[in-house]
């Protein structure tokens, strides 16, 4: 079990730097700051300005700079864009993983999780038409399954086009993340691994998004990642809908159904994003998955839960705590609880430092697996 959990940790936060926790700043919809209406990927001009004037601290800037100065310098290479139709972004993320810190079996790894370049084409009023391209580095797996060919280290992380028929209704097509659940940045979260919506689970498909005063949702039909062999591609569809409650909170439901030649997967979840004001929030998701294995006709039902508190004591600093629950097989008495605190610091726009401590414990009547402790220190830079 320890080895299994350790492999989970090597895929910690890599792609997403859209944080659903920012509902604490009263941003109920990701569409405010992102080209992808469900978050993740490149941010738009407004999102860059928000990052500079609300999310990040002012510690490294001259006191004479106003908030307007910070917003104008939030563009690529610290410049205000001189045209409206083309944007570029560059991201780099690296972290140190320490397993069993302070113990006799302590091990350390330095892992580059992200090194990518993004290009965005956009035309029309309110960016009616967009084309997004994101090509970057994907770390090689630490363990290789016999007979499985090596994956490309550099690959397209996402590419899609989108067209907004109205400011509140759009259609998008290409390689994207599946529409499902809360896109927390922790890719190891059971809420992302169980329904297969984690770091490398992007799929080619067509997605529709709608938004009004109280409701937001989407429908996604997909045919799998075309870079994979056809028999491995998970084809199907998903949907998510959220309702704004009290003007600042969100309650939602998600459903996903997909299959390939070897298995099928159904998943559903209820989730909540609650605004505690002043940048603080609480996120929760509870879900269940059912996996059917074609060859053996075996059905495995799993259940997961996530509770994350996200508190902002001062501008540029966020303190959080994750509590997770996972039961990989509902017929088995064993289950996993993972929890841990962390801190996220933005000393200035384009710079993020993050530290996490995870404790993982396996519970069961015949289980004697010792607790697993993991320390993660992360640096994220972008232009």
C-alpha atoms as one frame of an Amber mdcrd trajectory, in Angstrom:
protein
   0.000   0.000   0.000   2.828   2.438   0.833   4.371   2.015  -2.624   0.988
   2.594  -4.220   0.478   5.830  -2.288   4.007   6.963  -3.032   3.381   6.708
  -6.767   0.329   8.901  -6.265   2.491  11.625  -4.794   4.717  11.949  -7.851
   1.877  13.515  -9.784   1.121  16.315  -7.351   0.057  19.739  -8.706   1.384
  20.299 -12.198  -1.004  21.817 -14.663  -3.712  23.721 -12.921  -3.124  27.108
 -11.413  -6.764  27.996 -11.375  -7.872  27.722  -7.779 -11.589  27.083  -7.140
 -10.899  28.349  -3.620 -11.021  31.863  -5.033 -14.749  31.778  -4.525 -13.531
  33.323  -1.260 -12.907  36.451  -3.332 -16.510  36.251  -4.621 -15.559  34.747
  -7.991 -18.200  32.050  -8.306 -17.408  31.312 -11.982 -14.012  30.430 -13.471
 -15.098  32.186 -16.678 -14.221  35.530 -15.093 -10.486  34.832 -15.228  -9.974
  31.861 -17.571 -10.465  31.137 -21.252 -11.721  27.693 -20.285 -15.030  28.398
 -18.516 -14.428  25.557 -16.047 -10.957  26.780 -15.085  -7.441  25.429 -15.589
  -5.094  26.543 -18.330  -4.226  30.108 -19.307  -5.842  33.112 -17.670  -7.248
  36.061 -19.582  -6.218  39.709 -19.193  -8.690  40.253 -16.377  -7.377  37.175
 -14.579  -3.825  38.489 -14.800  -4.924  41.811 -13.314  -6.755  40.027 -10.482
  -3.636  38.003  -9.763  -1.561  41.166  -9.536  -3.940  43.324  -7.499  -5.887
  40.911  -5.309  -4.195  37.502  -5.028  -0.499  38.401  -4.855   1.250  40.450
  -2.195   3.121  43.714  -2.871   6.291  42.731  -1.015   8.629  42.973  -4.020
   7.165  46.094  -5.606   8.083  49.748  -4.991   5.638  51.474  -2.648   5.118
  54.153  -5.265   3.417  51.689  -7.609  -0.358  51.915  -7.554  -2.752  49.028
  -8.077  -3.316  50.339 -11.606   0.438  50.135 -12.215   0.433  46.501 -11.073
  -2.493  45.681 -13.345  -0.796  47.256 -16.381   2.430  45.342 -15.697   0.607
  42.010 -15.314   0.960  41.180 -19.016   3.560  38.947 -20.633   7.112  40.188
 -19.899   5.633  42.817 -17.552   4.116  44.751 -20.440   0.661  45.977 -21.282
  -0.429  44.209 -24.512  -0.325  46.421 -27.590  -2.861  44.334 -29.530  -6.039
  42.440 -28.679  -5.773  39.226 -30.672  -2.725  37.300 -29.402  -1.463  36.315
 -25.945   1.428  34.139 -24.741   2.217  32.571 -21.375   5.086  30.492 -19.979
   4.951  28.316 -16.834   7.525  26.446 -14.792   6.832  24.369 -11.681   9.245
  22.248  -9.648   8.989  20.625  -6.238  10.935  18.604  -3.735   9.266  15.492
  -2.364  10.480  14.125   0.960   9.039  10.811   2.100   9.199   9.919   5.789
  10.874  13.262   6.677  13.173  12.899   9.672  12.850   9.102   9.667  15.528
   6.514   9.066  14.004   5.671   5.685  13.818   9.270   4.499  14.024   9.701
   0.723  14.079  12.868  -1.384  13.276  13.620  -4.990  13.408  16.760  -7.102
  10.737  16.696  -9.791   9.989  19.138 -12.599   6.227  18.989 -12.881   5.577
  21.699 -15.424   7.449  23.527 -18.155   5.077  24.689 -20.831   4.389  27.441
 -23.312   0.911  28.658 -24.180  -0.461  30.659 -27.062  -3.948  32.127 -27.302
  -5.677  33.608 -30.325  -8.810  35.626 -29.632 -11.093  37.696 -31.795 -14.368
  39.541 -31.530 -16.141  41.390 -28.767 -15.614  39.830 -25.313 -13.229  37.281
 -26.913 -16.052  35.659 -28.801 -13.696  33.295 -30.668 -10.646  31.759 -28.989
  -8.022  29.177 -29.892  -5.809  27.863 -27.087  -2.587  25.874 -27.501  -0.547
  24.519 -24.607   2.573  22.446 -25.264   4.743  21.315 -22.395   6.750  18.843
 -20.398   5.223  15.741 -18.825   7.402  13.947 -16.249   8.088  10.299 -17.028
   6.473   7.743 -14.672   8.732   6.418 -11.915   7.633   2.896 -12.697   7.043
   1.409 -16.126   4.564  -1.356 -16.843   6.037  -4.150 -18.937   4.934  -4.013
 -22.552   3.696  -0.424 -22.369   5.670   1.917 -24.679   7.315   5.037 -23.313
   5.140   8.147 -23.327   6.313  11.355 -24.933   8.027  13.637 -22.447   6.908
  16.717 -24.391   3.327  16.783 -25.536   0.278  18.931 -26.091  -1.304  19.469
 -22.691  -4.421  21.003 -24.226  -5.571  22.542 -27.492  -9.061  23.686 -28.311
 -11.166  26.308 -30.028 -14.198  28.031 -28.565 -17.021  30.217 -29.778 -19.405
  32.212 -27.560 -22.808  32.584 -29.189 -23.627  34.952 -26.319 -21.496  36.137
 -23.377 -23.185  33.407 -21.319 -23.286  30.487 -23.749 -20.350  28.959 -25.618
 -19.192  25.775 -27.340 -15.622  24.456 -27.169 -13.940  21.618 -29.076 -10.534
  19.965 -28.750  -8.301  18.433 -26.069  -9.549  19.544 -22.653 -10.125  18.380
 -19.103 -13.385  16.553 -18.534 -16.264  18.527 -17.102 -16.653  17.011 -13.653
 -16.430  17.985 -10.008 -14.306  20.661  -8.379 -10.960  21.113 -10.135  -8.804
  21.343  -7.049  -5.134  21.799  -7.841  -4.204  18.635  -5.902  -4.071  16.050
  -8.689  -3.527  13.261  -6.167  -6.871  14.002  -4.517  -9.148  10.966  -4.566
 -11.841  13.247  -5.984  -9.677  13.451  -9.110  -8.076  10.005  -9.321 -11.160
   7.874  -8.676 -13.311   9.411 -11.480 -10.206   9.688 -13.716 -10.147  13.482
 -14.055  -6.545  13.977 -12.901  -3.397  15.450 -14.415  -3.155  13.371 -17.591
  -6.806  12.528 -18.206  -7.529  15.179 -20.851  -9.765  14.064 -23.701 -10.766
  15.187 -27.178 -14.379  16.204 -27.367 -16.994  18.923 -27.599 -18.179  20.882
 -24.586 -21.063  23.320 -24.145 -21.124  25.840 -21.291 -23.930  28.060 -20.033
 -24.175  30.671 -17.305 -26.877  32.887 -15.872 -27.496  34.753 -12.656 -28.042
  31.674 -10.489 -26.992  28.655 -12.550 -23.861  27.464 -14.344 -23.241  24.159
 -16.038 -21.813  22.225 -18.909 -22.186  19.114 -21.013 -19.139  17.328 -22.433
 -19.098  14.574 -25.033 -15.661  13.017 -25.606 -13.904  10.305 -27.619 -10.774
   9.875 -25.491  -7.277  11.192 -26.015  -6.465  10.622 -29.688  -2.774  10.320
 -28.797  -3.569   6.982 -27.132  -4.221   3.667 -28.830  -7.851   3.377 -29.812
  -8.644   0.473 -27.487  -7.437   2.517 -24.481  -9.446   5.663 -25.184 -12.179
   6.309 -22.650 -15.199   7.487 -24.621 -18.383   8.894 -23.168 -19.783  12.039
 -21.650 -20.089  14.081 -18.501 -22.087  16.939 -17.100 -21.873  19.344 -14.208
 -24.315  21.895 -12.872 -23.931  24.386 -10.030 -26.336  26.805  -8.393 -25.356
  30.027  -6.670 -26.770  30.184  -3.144 -26.873  33.325  -1.063 -25.121  35.230
  -3.825 -21.621  34.004  -2.863 -21.768  30.207  -2.460 -22.048  27.333  -4.944
 -23.697  23.920  -4.644 -23.331  21.427  -7.491 -23.728  17.953  -8.928 -21.592
  16.048 -11.468 -22.022  12.865 -13.475 -19.586  11.023 -15.770 -19.962   7.875
 -17.890 -17.093   6.522 -19.990 -15.755   3.236 -21.334 -13.138   1.574 -23.523
 -12.559  -1.985 -24.706 -11.485  -3.180 -21.260 -13.651  -1.411 -18.709 -16.373
   1.143 -18.114 -16.646   3.813 -15.449 -19.576   5.681 -13.957 -19.072   8.429
 -11.428 -21.242  10.975  -9.700 -20.623  13.550  -7.007 -22.134  16.403  -5.045
 -19.921  19.358  -4.241 -19.905  22.715  -2.510 -17.773  25.840  -2.675 -18.489
  28.167   0.227 -17.322  31.775   0.567 -16.026  32.748   4.010 -15.196  36.259
   2.702 -11.873  38.115   2.805 -10.378  35.516   0.449 -11.191  32.502   2.632
 -13.334  29.535   1.614 -14.348  25.918   2.226 -14.571  23.288  -0.515 -16.194
  19.870  -0.197 -16.923  17.000  -2.578 -18.405  13.557  -1.960 -18.667  11.032
  -4.768 -18.945   7.420  -5.801 -17.581   5.511  -8.789 -18.534   2.179 -10.316
 -15.994   0.387 -12.469 -16.976  -2.613 -14.602 -14.174  -4.840 -15.933 -15.194
  -6.323 -19.279 -13.117  -9.518 -19.225 -14.176 -10.693 -15.762 -17.532  -8.883
 -15.572 -16.424  -7.722 -12.149 -17.959  -4.553 -10.703 -16.036  -2.436  -8.194
 -17.807   0.359  -6.354 -15.659   3.028  -4.710 -16.373   6.095  -2.610 -14.402
   9.239  -1.841 -14.675  12.482   0.087 -12.778  15.782   0.221 -12.934  18.684
   2.664 -10.573  21.613   2.187 -10.383  24.780   4.252  -8.612  27.753   2.682
  -7.919  30.782   4.864  -6.238  34.077   3.949  -4.660  35.779   6.970  -3.197
  38.552   4.791  -2.833  39.433   1.132  -0.612  36.977  -0.721  -0.750  34.276
   1.985  -3.177  31.351   2.157  -3.221  28.656   4.838  -5.154  25.484   4.072
  -5.919  22.022   5.341  -7.016  18.939   3.380  -8.984  16.014   4.772  -9.680
  13.111   2.407 -11.452   9.794   2.642 -11.243   6.882   0.190 -12.759   3.438
   0.112 -11.467   1.729  -3.026 -13.895  -1.194  -2.749 -17.144  -0.915  -0.812
 -17.097  -4.679  -0.174 -13.736  -4.359   1.597 -13.443  -3.238   5.221 -10.279
  -1.198   4.542 -10.344   2.549   3.885  -7.823   5.392   3.675  -7.748   8.748
   5.429  -5.303  11.382   4.222  -4.942  14.782   5.803  -2.463  17.577   6.103
  -1.908  21.328   6.401  -0.188  23.589   3.919   0.694  27.157   3.109   0.657
  28.990  -0.215   2.522  32.284  -0.663   2.445  34.730  -3.569   5.142  37.328
  -2.727   4.446  38.971  -6.104   2.551  38.151  -9.232   4.231  35.366 -11.234
   5.773  33.788  -8.115   4.215  31.085  -5.956   5.735  29.082  -3.115   3.817
  26.232  -1.530   4.468  23.710   1.206   2.332  20.657   2.079   2.533  17.951
   4.720   0.506  14.783   4.142  -0.251  11.999   6.569  -1.827   8.867   5.090
  -3.312   6.129   7.255  -4.950   2.879   6.209  -7.722   1.624   8.481  -9.026
  -1.937   8.581  -9.561  -4.884  10.920  -6.517  -6.762   9.617  -4.347  -3.835
   8.524  -0.941  -3.151  10.036   0.443  -0.653   7.530   2.361   2.191   9.259
   1.414   5.793   8.619   2.992   7.429   5.603   4.287  11.011   5.899   5.204
  13.167   2.927   6.571  16.713   2.736   6.253  18.693  -0.484   7.931  22.036
  -1.220   6.939  23.644  -4.491   8.022  26.610  -6.601   5.900  27.943  -9.440
   7.002  30.715 -11.802   5.120  32.128 -14.789   5.210  34.986 -17.273
